[in-house]
Amino acid sequence: MNAFRKKVPIDFPVLMDRTGDVSKAWKVYAFPSSFLIDRTGRVRYSINTGAVWDAPDVMDKLREISQ
């Protein structure tokens, strides 16, 4: 992960779930899994596959949940 983060600049936190506890608590059954969490800690969107975050359909969903 550190090598990837050096190559690809990201501006969001990345959770490394080394023990699997978070995966169990959040019921993650596929990798990669991504969760968009609002400022109150509420999960607003989740996707249990790889995603192209700037694809039109994903951008539409991001706009929808950010309103």
PQR file with spaces between the fields and no chain letter, atoms N, CA, C, O and H, PARSE charges and radii, in Angstrom:
ATOM       1  N    MET     1       0.814   -1.187    0.000 -0.4000 1.5000
ATOM       2  CA   MET     1       0.000    0.000    0.000 -0.0000 2.0000
ATOM       3  C    MET     1       0.861    1.255    0.000  0.5500 1.7000
ATOM       4  O    MET     1       0.547    2.225   -0.690 -0.5500 1.4000
ATOM       5  N    ASN     2       1.920    1.241    0.753 -0.4000 1.5000
ATOM       6  CA   ASN     2       2.777    2.431    0.799 -0.0000 2.0000
ATOM       7  C    ASN     2       3.383    2.744   -0.562  0.5500 1.7000
ATOM       8  O    ASN     2       3.478    3.910   -0.945 -0.5500 1.4000
ATOM       9  H    ASN     2       2.175    0.453    1.314  0.4000 1.0000
ATOM      10  N    ALA     3       3.795    1.711   -1.297 -0.4000 1.5000
ATOM      11  CA   ALA     3       4.355    1.935   -2.636 -0.0000 2.0000
ATOM      12  C    ALA     3       3.295    2.530   -3.562  0.5500 1.7000
ATOM      13  O    ALA     3       3.589    3.435   -4.343 -0.5500 1.4000
ATOM      14  H    ALA     3       3.719    0.763   -0.985  0.4000 1.0000
ATOM      15  N    PHE     4       2.080    2.030   -3.478 -0.4000 1.5000
ATOM      16  CA   PHE     4       0.986    2.561   -4.297 -0.0000 2.0000
ATOM      17  C    PHE     4       0.727    4.022   -3.959  0.5500 1.7000
ATOM      18  O    PHE     4       0.576    4.848   -4.859 -0.5500 1.4000
ATOM      19  H    PHE     4       1.841    1.295   -2.843  0.4000 1.0000
ATOM      20  N    ARG     5       0.673    4.348   -2.666 -0.4000 1.5000
ATOM      21  CA   ARG     5       0.391    5.722   -2.255 -0.0000 2.0000
ATOM      22  C    ARG     5       1.494    6.683   -2.669  0.5500 1.7000
ATOM      23  O    ARG     5       1.238    7.875   -2.841 -0.5500 1.4000
ATOM      24  H    ARG     5       0.796    3.676   -1.936  0.4000 1.0000
ATOM      25  N    LYS     6       2.714    6.189   -2.831 -0.4000 1.5000
ATOM      26  CA   LYS     6       3.788    7.045   -3.324 -0.0000 2.0000
ATOM      27  C    LYS     6       3.615    7.336   -4.810  0.5500 1.7000
ATOM      28  O    LYS     6       3.977    8.415   -5.280 -0.5500 1.4000
ATOM      29  H    LYS     6       2.922    5.220   -2.691  0.4000 1.0000
ATOM      30  N    LYS     7       3.065    6.377   -5.549 -0.4000 1.5000
ATOM      31  CA   LYS     7       2.853    6.545   -6.988 -0.0000 2.0000
ATOM      32  C    LYS     7       1.580    7.313   -7.308  0.5500 1.7000
ATOM      33  O    LYS     7       1.544    8.095   -8.258 -0.5500 1.4000
ATOM      34  H    LYS     7       2.772    5.501   -5.167  0.4000 1.0000
ATOM      35  N    VAL     8       0.539    7.092   -6.522 -0.4000 1.5000
ATOM      36  CA   VAL     8      -0.771    7.676   -6.798 -0.0000 2.0000
ATOM      37  C    VAL     8      -1.164    8.585   -5.638  0.5500 1.7000
ATOM      38  O    VAL     8      -1.430    8.104   -4.536 -0.5500 1.4000
ATOM      39  H    VAL     8       0.568    6.457   -5.750  0.4000 1.0000
ATOM      40  N    PRO     9      -1.200    9.886   -5.876 -0.5600 1.5000
ATOM      41  CA   PRO     9      -1.574   10.783   -4.788  0.2800 2.0000
ATOM      42  C    PRO     9      -3.059   10.636   -4.453  0.5500 1.7000
ATOM      43  O    PRO     9      -3.911   10.724   -5.338 -0.5500 1.4000
ATOM      44  N    ILE    10      -3.362   10.415   -3.188 -0.4000 1.5000
ATOM      45  CA   ILE    10      -4.744   10.344   -2.736 -0.0000 2.0000
ATOM      46  C    ILE    10      -4.915   11.308   -1.579  0.5500 1.7000
ATOM      47  O    ILE    10      -3.973   11.589   -0.839 -0.5500 1.4000
ATOM      48  H    ILE    10      -2.670   10.344   -2.470  0.4000 1.0000
ATOM      49  N    ASP    11      -6.132   11.809   -1.433 -0.4000 1.5000
ATOM      50  CA   ASP    11      -6.377   12.796   -0.375 -0.0000 2.0000
ATOM      51  C    ASP    11      -7.491   12.322    0.564  0.5500 1.7000
ATOM      52  O    ASP    11      -8.320   13.110    1.020 -0.5500 1.4000
ATOM      53  H    ASP    11      -6.898   11.580   -2.034  0.4000 1.0000
ATOM      54  N    PHE    12      -7.486   11.015    0.838 -0.4000 1.5000
ATOM      55  CA   PHE    12      -8.465   10.460    1.760 -0.0000 2.0000
ATOM      56  C    PHE    12      -7.789    9.379    2.597  0.5500 1.7000
ATOM      57  O    PHE    12      -6.782    8.801    2.188 -0.5500 1.4000
ATOM      58  H    PHE    12      -6.813   10.375    0.467  0.4000 1.0000
ATOM      59  N    PRO    13      -8.354    9.115    3.770 -0.5600 1.5000
ATOM      60  CA   PRO    13      -7.747    8.094    4.631  0.2800 2.0000
ATOM      61  C    PRO    13      -7.960    6.692    4.069  0.5500 1.7000
ATOM      62  O    PRO    13      -8.981    6.418    3.438 -0.5500 1.4000
ATOM      63  N    VAL    14      -7.009    5.822    4.296 -0.4000 1.5000
ATOM      64  CA   VAL    14      -7.080    4.430    3.864 -0.0000 2.0000
ATOM      65  C    VAL    14      -6.944    3.555    5.110  0.5500 1.7000
ATOM      66  O    VAL    14      -5.987    3.685    5.873 -0.5500 1.4000
ATOM      67  H    VAL    14      -6.179    6.045    4.809  0.4000 1.0000
ATOM      68  N    LEU    15      -7.902    2.677    5.300 -0.4000 1.5000
ATOM      69  CA   LEU    15      -7.881    1.774    6.443 -0.0000 2.0000
ATOM      70  C    LEU    15      -7.209    0.472    6.044  0.5500 1.7000
ATOM      71  O    LEU    15      -7.604   -0.157    5.063 -0.5500 1.4000
ATOM      72  H    LEU    15      -8.679    2.571    4.681  0.4000 1.0000
ATOM      73  N    MET    16      -6.217    0.071    6.783 -0.4000 1.5000
ATOM      74  CA   MET    16      -5.587   -1.236    6.595 -0.0000 2.0000
ATOM      75  C    MET    16      -6.100   -2.134    7.714  0.5500 1.7000
ATOM      76  O    MET    16      -5.733   -1.958    8.876 -0.5500 1.4000
ATOM      77  H    MET    16      -5.896    0.582    7.580  0.4000 1.0000
ATOM      78  N    ASP    17      -6.933   -3.078    7.368 -0.4000 1.5000
ATOM      79  CA   ASP    17      -7.586   -3.965    8.330 -0.0000 2.0000
ATOM      80  C    ASP    17      -6.770   -5.241    8.472  0.5500 1.7000
ATOM      81  O    ASP    17      -7.151   -6.290    7.952 -0.5500 1.4000
ATOM      82  H    ASP    17      -7.231   -3.220    6.424  0.4000 1.0000
ATOM      83  N    ARG    18      -5.671   -5.152    9.161 -0.4000 1.5000
ATOM      84  CA   ARG    18      -4.727   -6.272    9.261 -0.0000 2.0000
ATOM      85  C    ARG    18      -5.288   -7.486   10.008  0.5500 1.7000
ATOM      86  O    ARG    18      -4.886   -8.617    9.734 -0.5500 1.4000
ATOM      87  H    ARG    18      -5.361   -4.300    9.584  0.4000 1.0000
ATOM      88  N    THR    19      -6.203   -7.266   10.939 -0.4000 1.5000
ATOM      89  CA   THR    19      -6.746   -8.384   11.723 -0.0000 2.0000
ATOM      90  C    THR    19      -8.064   -8.918   11.173  0.5500 1.7000
ATOM      91  O    THR    19      -8.493  -10.009   11.549 -0.5500 1.4000
ATOM      92  H    THR    19      -6.530   -6.348   11.162  0.4000 1.0000
ATOM      93  N    GLY    20      -8.708   -8.164   10.290 -0.4000 1.5000
ATOM      94  CA   GLY    20     -10.002   -8.581    9.744 -0.0000 2.0000
ATOM      95  C    GLY    20     -11.184   -8.176   10.604  0.5500 1.7000
ATOM      96  O    GLY    20     -12.327   -8.466   10.249 -0.5500 1.4000
ATOM      97  H    GLY    20      -8.360   -7.277    9.985  0.4000 1.0000
ATOM      98  N    ASP    21     -10.941   -7.518   11.718 -0.4000 1.5000
ATOM      99  CA   ASP    21     -12.029   -7.122   12.614 -0.0000 2.0000
ATOM     100  C    ASP    21     -13.003   -6.140   11.964  0.5500 1.7000
ATOM     101  O    ASP    21     -14.217   -6.261   12.127 -0.5500 1.4000
ATOM     102  H    ASP    21     -10.013   -7.283   12.007  0.4000 1.0000
ATOM     103  N    VAL    22     -12.467   -5.174   11.232 -0.4000 1.5000
ATOM     104  CA   VAL    22     -13.328   -4.186   10.583 -0.0000 2.0000
ATOM     105  C    VAL    22     -14.135   -4.848    9.473  0.5500 1.7000
ATOM     106  O    VAL    22     -15.317   -4.549    9.308 -0.5500 1.4000
ATOM     107  H    VAL    22     -11.480   -5.076   11.100  0.4000 1.0000
ATOM     108  N    SER    23     -13.521   -5.730    8.719 -0.4000 1.5000
ATOM     109  CA   SER    23     -14.237   -6.442    7.656 -0.0000 2.0000
ATOM     110  C    SER    23     -15.427   -7.207    8.223  0.5500 1.7000
ATOM     111  O    SER    23     -16.509   -7.202    7.636 -0.5500 1.4000
ATOM     112  H    SER    23     -12.560   -5.973    8.853  0.4000 1.0000
ATOM     113  N    LYS    24     -15.234   -7.852    9.342 -0.4000 1.5000
ATOM     114  CA   LYS    24     -16.333   -8.593    9.983 -0.0000 2.0000
ATOM     115  C    LYS    24     -17.422   -7.637   10.452  0.5500 1.7000
ATOM     116  O    LYS    24     -18.606   -7.881   10.218 -0.5500 1.4000
ATOM     117  H    LYS    24     -14.355   -7.857    9.819  0.4000 1.0000
ATOM     118  N    ALA    25     -17.033   -6.565   11.106 -0.4000 1.5000
ATOM     119  CA   ALA    25     -18.012   -5.619   11.647 -0.0000 2.0000
ATOM     120  C    ALA    25     -18.812   -4.936   10.541  0.5500 1.7000
ATOM     121  O    ALA    25     -20.005   -4.680   10.706 -0.5500 1.4000
ATOM     122  H    ALA    25     -16.071   -6.367   11.296  0.4000 1.0000
ATOM     123  N    TRP    26     -18.163   -4.641    9.420 -0.4000 1.5000
ATOM     124  CA   TRP    26     -18.821   -3.939    8.324 -0.0000 2.0000
ATOM     125  C    TRP    26     -19.388   -4.902    7.289  0.5500 1.7000
ATOM     126  O    TRP    26     -19.949   -4.469    6.282 -0.5500 1.4000
ATOM     127  H    TRP    26     -17.194   -4.849    9.287  0.4000 1.0000
ATOM     128  N    LYS    27     -19.246   -6.202    7.527 -0.4000 1.5000
ATOM     129  CA   LYS    27     -19.758   -7.236    6.620 -0.0000 2.0000
ATOM     130  C    LYS    27     -19.185   -7.090    5.208  0.5500 1.7000
ATOM     131  O    LYS    27     -19.916   -7.096    4.217 -0.5500 1.4000
ATOM     132  H    LYS    27     -18.790   -6.553    8.344  0.4000 1.0000
ATOM     133  N    VAL    28     -17.867   -6.958    5.146 -0.4000 1.5000
ATOM     134  CA   VAL    28     -17.168   -6.875    3.866 -0.0000 2.0000
ATOM     135  C    VAL    28     -16.887   -8.295    3.395  0.5500 1.7000
ATOM     136  O    VAL    28     -16.193   -9.060    4.064 -0.5500 1.4000
ATOM     137  H    VAL    28     -17.273   -6.953    5.951  0.4000 1.0000
ATOM     138  N    TYR    29     -17.437   -8.632    2.236 -0.4000 1.5000
ATOM     139  CA   TYR    29     -17.261   -9.980    1.709 -0.0000 2.0000
ATOM     140  C    TYR    29     -16.545   -9.995    0.364  0.5500 1.7000
ATOM     141  O    TYR    29     -16.345  -11.060   -0.220 -0.5500 1.4000
ATOM     142  H    TYR    29     -18.001   -8.011    1.693  0.4000 1.0000
ATOM     143  N    ALA    30     -16.163   -8.843   -0.125 -0.4000 1.5000
ATOM     144  CA   ALA    30     -15.473   -8.752   -1.407 -0.0000 2.0000
ATOM     145  C    ALA    30     -14.380   -7.710   -1.292  0.5500 1.7000
ATOM     146  O    ALA    30     -14.498   -6.743   -0.540 -0.5500 1.4000
ATOM     147  H    ALA    30     -16.326   -7.977    0.349  0.4000 1.0000
ATOM     148  N    PHE    31     -13.333   -7.919   -2.035 -0.4000 1.5000
ATOM     149  CA   PHE    31     -12.221   -6.975   -2.038 -0.0000 2.0000
ATOM     150  C    PHE    31     -11.936   -6.550   -3.461  0.5500 1.7000
ATOM     151  O    PHE    31     -11.891   -7.421   -4.331 -0.5500 1.4000
ATOM     152  H    PHE    31     -13.237   -8.705   -2.646  0.4000 1.0000
ATOM     153  N    PRO    32     -11.743   -5.303   -3.760 -0.5600 1.5000
ATOM     154  CA   PRO    32     -11.772   -4.206   -2.791  0.2800 2.0000
ATOM     155  C    PRO    32     -13.205   -3.808   -2.447  0.5500 1.7000
ATOM     156  O    PRO    32     -14.122   -4.042   -3.235 -0.5500 1.4000
ATOM     157  N    SER    33     -13.394   -3.220   -1.301 -0.4000 1.5000
ATOM     158  CA   SER    33     -14.662   -2.628   -0.882 -0.0000 2.0000
ATOM     159  C    SER    33     -14.376   -1.189   -0.483  0.5500 1.7000
ATOM     160  O    SER    33     -13.367   -0.897    0.158 -0.5500 1.4000
ATOM     161  H    SER    33     -12.650   -3.030   -0.661  0.4000 1.0000
ATOM     162  N    SER    34     -15.268   -0.303   -0.867 -0.4000 1.5000
ATOM     163  CA   SER    34     -15.102    1.115   -0.539 -0.0000 2.0000
ATOM     164  C    SER    34     -16.382    1.623    0.103  0.5500 1.7000
ATOM     165  O    SER    34     -17.484    1.227   -0.274 -0.5500 1.4000
ATOM     166  H    SER    34     -16.088   -0.540   -1.388  0.4000 1.0000
ATOM     167  N    PHE    35     -16.217    2.504    1.079 -0.4000 1.5000
ATOM     168  CA   PHE    35     -17.341    3.113    1.773 -0.0000 2.0000
ATOM     169  C    PHE    35     -17.148    4.613    1.760  0.5500 1.7000
ATOM     170  O    PHE    35     -16.060    5.103    2.062 -0.5500 1.4000
ATOM     171  H    PHE    35     -15.321    2.826    1.385  0.4000 1.0000
ATOM     172  N    LEU    36     -18.181    5.339    1.417 -0.4000 1.5000
ATOM     173  CA   LEU    36     -18.160    6.795    1.531 -0.0000 2.0000
ATOM     174  C    LEU    36     -18.927    7.139    2.795  0.5500 1.7000
ATOM     175  O    LEU    36     -20.103    6.803    2.933 -0.5500 1.4000
ATOM     176  H    LEU    36     -19.065    4.940    1.172  0.4000 1.0000
ATOM     177  N    ILE    37     -18.260    7.802    3.703 -0.4000 1.5000
ATOM     178  CA   ILE    37     -18.808    8.088    5.023 -0.0000 2.0000
ATOM     179  C    ILE    37     -18.929    9.593    5.185  0.5500 1.7000
ATOM     180  O    ILE    37     -17.982   10.333    4.918 -0.5500 1.4000
ATOM     181  H    ILE    37     -17.304    8.075    3.591  0.4000 1.0000
ATOM     182  N    ASP    38     -20.113   10.048    5.628 -0.4000 1.5000
ATOM     183  CA   ASP    38     -20.277   11.491    5.798 -0.0000 2.0000
ATOM     184  C    ASP    38     -19.648   11.954    7.107  0.5500 1.7000
ATOM     185  O    ASP    38     -19.098   11.151    7.860 -0.5500 1.4000
ATOM     186  H    ASP    38     -20.882    9.447    5.845  0.4000 1.0000
ATOM     187  N    ARG    39     -19.732   13.234    7.366 -0.4000 1.5000
ATOM     188  CA   ARG    39     -19.047   13.808    8.530 -0.0000 2.0000
ATOM     189  C    ARG    39     -19.616   13.343    9.859  0.5500 1.7000
ATOM     190  O    ARG    39     -18.970   13.485   10.897 -0.5500 1.4000
ATOM     191  H    ARG    39     -20.178   13.887    6.754  0.4000 1.0000
ATOM     192  N    THR    40     -20.824   12.787    9.833 -0.4000 1.5000
ATOM     193  CA   THR    40     -21.422   12.285   11.072 -0.0000 2.0000
ATOM     194  C    THR    40     -21.077   10.817   11.306  0.5500 1.7000
ATOM     195  O    THR    40     -21.466   10.240   12.321 -0.5500 1.4000
ATOM     196  H    THR    40     -21.348   12.672    8.990  0.4000 1.0000
ATOM     197  N    GLY    41     -20.347   10.212   10.365 -0.4000 1.5000
ATOM     198  CA   GLY    41     -19.968    8.809   10.490 -0.0000 2.0000
ATOM     199  C    GLY    41     -20.934    7.845    9.842  0.5500 1.7000
ATOM     200  O    GLY    41     -20.769    6.632    9.969 -0.5500 1.4000
ATOM     201  H    GLY    41     -20.031   10.681    9.540  0.4000 1.0000
ATOM     202  N    ARG    42     -21.935    8.352    9.153 -0.4000 1.5000
ATOM     203  CA   ARG    42     -22.937    7.520    8.485 -0.0000 2.0000
ATOM     204  C    ARG    42     -22.418    7.051    7.126  0.5500 1.7000
ATOM     205  O    ARG    42     -21.896    7.853    6.351 -0.5500 1.4000
ATOM     206  H    ARG    42     -22.069    9.337    9.050  0.4000 1.0000
ATOM     207  N    VAL    43     -22.559    5.765    6.836 -0.4000 1.5000
ATOM     208  CA   VAL    43     -22.182    5.241    5.525 -0.0000 2.0000
ATOM     209  C    VAL    43     -23.226    5.720    4.521  0.5500 1.7000
ATOM     210  O    VAL    43     -24.411    5.411    4.644 -0.5500 1.4000
ATOM     211  H    VAL    43     -22.983    5.114    7.465  0.4000 1.0000
ATOM     212  N    ARG    44     -22.771    6.475    3.533 -0.4000 1.5000
ATOM     213  CA   ARG    44     -23.678    7.020    2.518 -0.0000 2.0000
ATOM     214  C    ARG    44     -23.691    6.199    1.248  0.5500 1.7000
ATOM     215  O    ARG    44     -24.654    6.252    0.483 -0.5500 1.4000
ATOM     216  H    ARG    44     -21.808    6.726    3.433  0.4000 1.0000
ATOM     217  N    TYR    45     -22.621    5.434    1.012 -0.4000 1.5000
ATOM     218  CA   TYR    45     -22.528    4.649   -0.219 -0.0000 2.0000
ATOM     219  C    TYR    45     -21.460    3.598   -0.015  0.5500 1.7000
ATOM     220  O    TYR    45     -20.432    3.856    0.612 -0.5500 1.4000
ATOM     221  H    TYR    45     -21.839    5.391    1.633  0.4000 1.0000
ATOM     222  N    SER    46     -21.704    2.421   -0.540 -0.4000 1.5000
ATOM     223  CA   SER    46     -20.670    1.388   -0.494 -0.0000 2.0000
ATOM     224  C    SER    46     -20.651    0.655   -1.819  0.5500 1.7000
ATOM     225  O    SER    46     -21.664    0.548   -2.512 -0.5500 1.4000
ATOM     226  H    SER    46     -22.539    2.212   -1.048  0.4000 1.0000
ATOM     227  N    ILE    47     -19.491    0.162   -2.147 -0.4000 1.5000
ATOM     228  CA   ILE    47     -19.326   -0.600   -3.384 -0.0000 2.0000
ATOM     229  C    ILE    47     -18.349   -1.728   -3.075  0.5500 1.7000
ATOM     230  O    ILE    47     -17.280   -1.507   -2.505 -0.5500 1.4000
ATOM     231  H    ILE    47     -18.669    0.249   -1.585  0.4000 1.0000
ATOM     232  N    ASN    48     -18.734   -2.933   -3.461 -0.4000 1.5000
ATOM     233  CA   ASN    48     -17.941   -4.116   -3.140 -0.0000 2.0000
ATOM     234  C    ASN    48     -17.293   -4.702   -4.382  0.5500 1.7000
ATOM     235  O    ASN    48     -17.425   -5.888   -4.683 -0.5500 1.4000
ATOM     236  H    ASN    48     -19.602   -3.112   -3.925  0.4000 1.0000
ATOM     237  N    THR    49     -16.604   -3.851   -5.076 -0.4000 1.5000
ATOM     238  CA   THR    49     -15.849   -4.226   -6.266 -0.0000 2.0000
ATOM     239  C    THR    49     -14.909   -3.072   -6.583  0.5500 1.7000
ATOM     240  O    THR    49     -14.960   -2.028   -5.933 -0.5500 1.4000
ATOM     241  H    THR    49     -16.497   -2.887   -4.832  0.4000 1.0000
ATOM     242  N    GLY    50     -14.080   -3.251   -7.547 -0.4000 1.5000
ATOM     243  CA   GLY    50     -13.260   -2.137   -7.996 -0.0000 2.0000
ATOM     244  C    GLY    50     -14.150   -1.094   -8.655  0.5500 1.7000
ATOM     245  O    GLY    50     -15.195   -1.433   -9.212 -0.5500 1.4000
ATOM     246  H    GLY    50     -14.038   -4.100   -8.076  0.4000 1.0000
ATOM     247  N    ALA    51     -13.756    0.140   -8.598 -0.4000 1.5000
ATOM     248  CA   ALA    51     -14.567    1.215   -9.185 -0.0000 2.0000
ATOM     249  C    ALA    51     -13.666    2.209   -9.892  0.5500 1.7000
ATOM     250  O    ALA    51     -12.544    2.478   -9.466 -0.5500 1.4000
ATOM     251  H    ALA    51     -12.908    0.416   -8.145  0.4000 1.0000
ATOM     252  N    VAL    52     -14.178    2.734  -10.963 -0.4000 1.5000
ATOM     253  CA   VAL    52     -13.541    3.864  -11.635 -0.0000 2.0000
ATOM     254  C    VAL    52     -14.266    5.096  -11.105  0.5500 1.7000
ATOM     255  O    VAL    52     -15.359    5.434  -11.559 -0.5500 1.4000
ATOM     256  H    VAL    52     -15.090    2.515  -11.310  0.4000 1.0000
ATOM     257  N    TRP    53     -13.643    5.753  -10.147 -0.4000 1.5000
ATOM     258  CA   TRP    53     -14.331    6.790   -9.395 -0.0000 2.0000
ATOM     259  C    TRP    53     -14.708    8.012  -10.213  0.5500 1.7000
ATOM     260  O    TRP    53     -15.569    8.786   -9.794 -0.5500 1.4000
ATOM     261  H    TRP    53     -12.754    5.478   -9.779  0.4000 1.0000
ATOM     262  N    ASP    54     -14.083    8.208  -11.374 -0.4000 1.5000
ATOM     263  CA   ASP    54     -14.484    9.348  -12.193 -0.0000 2.0000
ATOM     264  C    ASP    54     -15.324    8.927  -13.389  0.5500 1.7000
ATOM     265  O    ASP    54     -15.511    9.719  -14.313 -0.5500 1.4000
ATOM     266  H    ASP    54     -13.383    7.579  -11.714  0.4000 1.0000
ATOM     267  N    ALA    55     -15.836    7.696  -13.395 -0.4000 1.5000
ATOM     268  CA   ALA    55     -16.753    7.248  -14.442 -0.0000 2.0000
ATOM     269  C    ALA    55     -18.087    7.991  -14.275  0.5500 1.7000
ATOM     270  O    ALA    55     -18.480    8.313  -13.154 -0.5500 1.4000
ATOM     271  H    ALA    55     -15.684    7.053  -12.645  0.4000 1.0000
ATOM     272  N    PRO    56     -18.779    8.262  -15.379 -0.5600 1.5000
ATOM     273  CA   PRO    56     -20.024    9.054  -15.303  0.2800 2.0000
ATOM     274  C    PRO    56     -21.060    8.500  -14.320  0.5500 1.7000
ATOM     275  O    PRO    56     -21.664    9.275  -13.579 -0.5500 1.4000
ATOM     276  N    ASP    57     -21.280    7.189  -14.294 -0.4000 1.5000
ATOM     277  CA   ASP    57     -22.290    6.647  -13.387 -0.0000 2.0000
ATOM     278  C    ASP    57     -21.887    6.794  -11.923  0.5500 1.7000
ATOM     279  O    ASP    57     -22.733    7.052  -11.067 -0.5500 1.4000
ATOM     280  H    ASP    57     -20.789    6.560  -14.897  0.4000 1.0000
ATOM     281  N    VAL    58     -20.616    6.633  -11.640 -0.4000 1.5000
ATOM     282  CA   VAL    58     -20.146    6.806  -10.264 -0.0000 2.0000
ATOM     283  C    VAL    58     -20.205    8.278   -9.875  0.5500 1.7000
ATOM     284  O    VAL    58     -20.617    8.604   -8.762 -0.5500 1.4000
ATOM     285  H    VAL    58     -19.928    6.423  -12.336  0.4000 1.0000
ATOM     286  N    MET    59     -19.805    9.159  -10.760 -0.4000 1.5000
ATOM     287  CA   MET    59     -19.880   10.592  -10.474 -0.0000 2.0000
ATOM     288  C    MET    59     -21.328   11.014  -10.220  0.5500 1.7000
ATOM     289  O    MET    59     -21.583   11.829   -9.333 -0.5500 1.4000
ATOM     290  H    MET    59     -19.470    8.894  -11.665  0.4000 1.0000
ATOM     291  N    ASP    60     -22.286   10.465  -10.992 -0.4000 1.5000
ATOM     292  CA   ASP    60     -23.700   10.771  -10.757 -0.0000 2.0000
ATOM     293  C    ASP    60     -24.116   10.357   -9.352  0.5500 1.7000
ATOM     294  O    ASP    60     -24.817   11.104   -8.668 -0.5500 1.4000
ATOM     295  H    ASP    60     -22.078    9.803  -11.712  0.4000 1.0000
ATOM     296  N    LYS    61     -23.693    9.177   -8.915 -0.4000 1.5000
ATOM     297  CA   LYS    61     -24.030    8.697   -7.579 -0.0000 2.0000
ATOM     298  C    LYS    61     -23.392    9.580   -6.512  0.5500 1.7000
ATOM     299  O    LYS    61     -24.029    9.891   -5.505 -0.5500 1.4000
ATOM     300  H    LYS    61     -23.124    8.570   -9.470  0.4000 1.0000
ATOM     301  N    LEU    62     -22.152    9.984   -6.721 -0.4000 1.5000
ATOM     302  CA   LEU    62     -21.490   10.871   -5.762 -0.0000 2.0000
ATOM     303  C    LEU    62     -22.219   12.211   -5.645  0.5500 1.7000
ATOM     304  O    LEU    62     -22.388   12.742   -4.547 -0.5500 1.4000
ATOM     305  H    LEU    62     -21.635    9.731   -7.539  0.4000 1.0000
ATOM     306  N    ARG    63     -22.639   12.740   -6.769 -0.4000 1.5000
ATOM     307  CA   ARG    63     -23.393   14.014   -6.747 -0.0000 2.0000
ATOM     308  C    ARG    63     -24.717   13.827   -5.997  0.5500 1.7000
ATOM     309  O    ARG    63     -25.125   14.679   -5.207 -0.5500 1.4000
ATOM     310  H    ARG    63     -22.501   12.309   -7.661  0.4000 1.0000
ATOM     311  N    GLU    64     -25.370   12.706   -6.259 -0.4000 1.5000
ATOM     312  CA   GLU    64     -26.660   12.426   -5.626 -0.0000 2.0000
ATOM     313  C    GLU    64     -26.530   12.374   -4.103  0.5500 1.7000
ATOM     314  O    GLU    64     -27.337   12.982   -3.399 -0.5500 1.4000
ATOM     315  H    GLU    64     -25.039   12.014   -6.900  0.4000 1.0000
ATOM     316  N    ILE    65     -25.546   11.669   -3.592 -0.4000 1.5000
ATOM     317  CA   ILE    65     -25.446   11.509   -2.147 -0.0000 2.0000
ATOM     318  C    ILE    65     -24.816   12.720   -1.450  0.5500 1.7000
ATOM     319  O    ILE    65     -24.908   12.848   -0.229 -0.5500 1.4000
ATOM     320  H    ILE    65     -24.891   11.175   -4.163  0.4000 1.0000
ATOM     321  N    SER    66     -24.182   13.598   -2.214 -0.4000 1.5000
ATOM     322  CA   SER    66     -23.539   14.748   -1.574 -0.0000 2.0000
ATOM     323  C    SER    66     -24.513   15.921   -1.397  0.5500 1.7000
ATOM     324  O    SER    66     -24.152   16.948   -0.824 -0.5500 1.4000
ATOM     325  H    SER    66     -24.107   13.493   -3.206  0.4000 1.0000
ATOM     326  N    GLN    67     -25.716   15.768   -1.878 -0.4000 1.5000
ATOM     327  CA   GLN    67     -26.698   16.868   -1.758 -0.0000 2.0000
ATOM     328  C    GLN    67     -27.467   16.788   -0.474  0.5500 1.7000
ATOM     329  O    GLN    67     -28.328   17.630   -0.216 -0.5500 1.4000
ATOM     330  H    GLN    67     -26.009   14.934   -2.344  0.4000 1.0000
